Amino acid sequence: MKVITADQVHATLSYPALVDALGTAYSGEFKMPPRQVFLLDDDEANHDAFAVLPSWGDEFIGLKAFTYFPTATAPHKSIYAQILLFDRAHGTPLALIDGASVTYWRTAGISGLATRLLSREDSETMLLLGTGNLASYIIRANASVRPLKKIMVWGRNQDKAAAVCATARQALPGIECLPVTDREVACSEADIIVSATGSHEPLVEGAWVKPGTHTDFIGNHHATKRECDTDLVSKSRVFVDSYTNAMKEAGEILVPISEGVFKKEDIVAELAEMCNGSATLRQSDDEITLFKSIGMALSDLVGGGLVYKMSR
């Protein structure tokens, strides 16, 4: 059985190859039981947890397991993750793969896949809100599927935004990348808006977004919090990675539902339907599309499986 490190994951994966693999997987047959999260302490003030995310398709069976210790201090991390990969035909153990690195790649890969499916093909300008670990992956994934000429990066810390831009310019020398401070102006200029922040309050308002824009919200996993306002949801064709996920953790969807201005039935499609051709995607160059992603175990299986196959 192979042991594959984070360095090997980073050296192996690339865009748009991972975007392609994700699209193929979600268009086919797969199984993905609900993830299980176990709190490790009866004390309500202690949020230490252990989680398992199983899935399988035609080639592989996979299980991502991770620990979450939010108060961890150096040299320890708050999250450790591993993906255990088995052969689907015979059940043979194949590999143990660093899960944290795969998570970065596949999360941004889903963003790129949503952009490929929902944005205008001539989209040239992107706004990224967020300067965390995912930022450079999101930029590369989206740039691999659309002819981007300009990328704007907004963050609460302008030094971090500038650092993200410097990294992006090095990786994508043909694309202008600059930090911005005015979210309203940046939103009004962007063809693609991706938000991957820890904000509990809306950062993107519907009034700021021009017709034809594709928007993508990644950061929030709370039922009562959100990265965009109700107005944007109301004026958009809304898509999600998973109906189940959205109705549990997507405040962007659940808050407008609680306000009585949106219904579950207003969601156009989930990711599998978007990929297998059963859903109508963008209908015109003027409509606004919104994709809400929480994260799915199949994406870990695809990322881990691709790393394993390429490492052979």
Residue pairs with C-beta under 8 A, 6 or more apart in sequence:
1 93
1 94
1 95
1 96
2 94
2 95
2 96
2 308
2 311
3 95
3 96
4 95
4 96
4 97
4 98
4 307
4 308
4 311
5 98
6 98
6 100
6 101
8 98
8 307
8 311
9 97
9 98
9 101
9 102
9 105
9 307
10 101
12 306
12 307
12 310
12 311
13 102
13 105
13 303
13 306
13 307
13 310
15 108
15 109
15 112
15 140
15 141
15 143
15 144
15 145
16 112
16 141
16 144
16 145
17 306
18 105
18 106
18 109
18 141
18 302
18 303
18 306
19 109
19 112
19 113
19 116
19 141
19 144
19 145
21 302
21 303
21 305
21 306
22 106
22 109
22 110
22 113
22 299
22 302
23 113
23 116
23 117
23 275
25 57
25 298
25 301
25 302
26 113
26 271
26 272
26 274
26 275
26 276
26 298
27 272
27 275
27 276
27 277
28 57
28 58
28 276
29 57
29 58
30 55
30 56
30 57
30 298
30 301
31 55
31 56
31 57
32 54
32 55
32 296
32 297
32 298
33 54
33 55
34 244
35 51
35 52
35 53
35 54
35 297
36 51
36 52
37 49
37 50
37 51
38 49
38 50
38 51
39 46
39 47
39 48
39 49
40 46
40 48
40 49
40 50
41 48
47 68
47 70
48 67
48 68
48 69
48 70
49 67
49 68
50 65
50 66
50 67
50 68
51 65
51 66
51 67
51 68
52 63
52 64
52 65
53 63
53 64
53 65
53 297
53 300
54 61
54 62
54 63
54 297
55 61
55 62
55 296
55 297
55 298
55 300
55 301
56 62
56 88
56 301
57 88
57 298
57 301
58 88
59 87
59 88
59 305
60 85
60 86
60 87
60 88
60 94
60 301
60 304
60 305
60 308
61 85
61 86
61 87
61 88
61 91
62 83
62 84
62 85
62 86
62 297
62 300
62 301
62 304
62 305
63 83
63 84
64 81
64 82
64 83
64 84
64 99
64 102
64 103
64 297
64 300
64 304
65 81
65 82
65 84
65 99
66 79
66 80
66 81
66 82
66 99
66 100
67 79
67 80
67 81
68 78
68 79
69 76
69 78
69 79
70 78
71 78
72 78
79 100
80 99
80 100
81 98
81 99
81 100
81 102
81 103
82 96
82 97
82 98
82 99
83 95
83 96
83 97
83 98
83 99
83 102
83 300
83 301
83 303
83 304
84 93
84 95
84 96
84 97
85 93
85 94
85 95
85 96
85 97
85 301
85 304
85 305
85 308
86 92
86 93
86 94
87 93
87 94
94 308
95 304
95 307
95 308
95 311
97 304
97 307
97 308
99 300
99 304
102 300
102 303
102 304
102 307
103 295
103 300
103 303
104 133
104 134
104 137
105 137
105 303
106 299
106 300
106 302
106 303
107 134
107 137
107 218
107 293
107 295
107 299
108 134
108 137
108 138
108 140
108 141
109 137
109 141
109 299
109 303
110 241
110 271
110 293
110 295
110 296
110 299
111 138
111 141
111 142
111 194
111 196
111 216
111 218
111 293
112 138
112 141
112 142
112 144
112 145
113 145
113 271
113 275
114 214
114 216
114 239
114 271
114 274
114 291
114 293
115 123
115 141
115 142
115 145
115 146
115 192
115 194
115 214
115 216
116 145
116 146
117 274
117 275
117 281
117 282
118 214
118 239
118 274
118 281
118 282
118 289
118 291
119 146
119 191
119 192
119 214
119 282
119 289
120 191
120 212
120 214
120 282
120 285
121 146
122 147
122 191
123 146
123 147
123 148
123 191
123 192
123 214
124 146
124 147
124 148
124 149
124 150
124 191
125 148
125 149
125 150
125 151
125 152
125 189
125 190
125 191
125 192
126 139
126 142
126 143
126 146
126 148
126 150
126 151
126 152
126 190
126 191
126 192
126 193
126 194
127 151
127 152
127 153
127 154
127 180
127 186
127 187
127 189
127 190
127 192
127 193
127 194
128 135
128 138
128 139
128 151
128 152
128 153
128 154
128 164
128 194
128 195
128 196
129 154
129 155
129 183
129 193
129 194
129 195
129 196
129 197
129 203
129 204
129 227
130 138
130 154
130 155
130 194
130 195
130 196
130 197
130 218
130 219
131 153
131 155
131 157
131 160
131 161
131 163
131 164
132 196
132 197
132 198
134 196
134 218
135 153
135 164
135 196
136 164
136 167
136 168
136 171
138 194
138 196
138 218
139 151
139 164
139 168
139 171
139 172
139 177
140 168
140 171
140 172
142 148
142 192
142 194
143 151
143 172
143 175
146 192
148 172
148 175
148 192
149 175
149 176
150 175
150 176
150 177
150 178
151 165
151 168
151 172
151 175
151 176
151 177
151 178
152 177
152 178
152 179
152 180
152 186
152 189
152 190
153 161
153 164
153 165
153 168
153 177
153 178
153 179
153 180
154 161
154 179
154 180
154 181
154 183
154 186
155 161
155 164
155 179
158 179
158 181
161 179
161 180
162 179
164 177
164 179
165 177
165 178
165 179
168 175
168 177
169 175
169 177
180 186
183 203
183 204
183 208
184 205
184 208
187 193
187 204
187 205
187 208
187 209
188 208
188 209
188 210
189 210
190 213
191 212
191 213
191 214
192 213
192 214
192 215
192 216
193 204
193 209
193 213
193 214
193 215
193 216
194 215
194 216
194 218
195 203
195 204
195 215
195 216
195 217
195 218
195 219
195 227
195 228
196 218
196 219
197 203
197 219
197 220
197 227
198 219
198 220
199 219
199 220
199 225
199 227
200 220
200 222
200 225
200 226
201 225
201 226
202 226
202 227
202 228
202 229
203 227
203 228
204 215
204 217
204 227
204 228
204 229
204 232
205 228
205 229
205 231
205 232
206 228
206 229
206 230
206 231
206 232
206 233
206 234
206 235
206 236
207 231
209 215
209 232
209 235
209 288
211 286
211 287
211 288
212 285
212 286
212 287
212 288
213 288
213 289
214 282
214 288
214 289
214 291
215 228
215 232
215 236
215 288
215 289
215 290
215 291
216 290
216 291
216 293
217 226
217 227
217 228
217 252
217 290
217 291
217 292
217 293
218 293
219 227
220 226
220 227
220 250
220 251
220 252
221 249
221 294
221 295
222 249
222 251
223 248
223 249
223 250
223 251
223 254
224 251
224 254
224 255
225 251
226 251
226 252
226 255
227 252
228 252
228 290
230 255
230 256
230 259
230 261
230 262
232 288
232 290
233 252
233 253
233 256
233 261
233 262
233 290
234 256
234 261
234 262
235 288
236 287
236 288
236 289
236 290
237 268
237 282
237 283
237 287
237 288
237 289
237 290
238 253
238 262
238 266
238 267
238 268
238 290
238 292
239 267
239 268
239 269
239 270
239 271
239 274
239 279
239 289
239 290
239 291
239 292
240 246
240 250
240 253
240 267
240 269
240 270
240 271
240 291
240 292
240 293
240 294
241 270
241 271
241 291
241 292
241 293
241 294
241 295
241 296
242 270
242 271
242 294
242 296
243 264
243 267
243 270
245 294
245 295
245 296
246 253
246 254
246 267
246 270
246 292
246 294
247 253
247 254
247 264
248 294
249 294
250 292
250 294
252 290
252 292
253 262
253 264
253 267
253 292
256 262
257 263
257 264
268 279
268 280
269 278
269 279
269 280
269 281
271 296
273 279
274 281
281 289
282 289
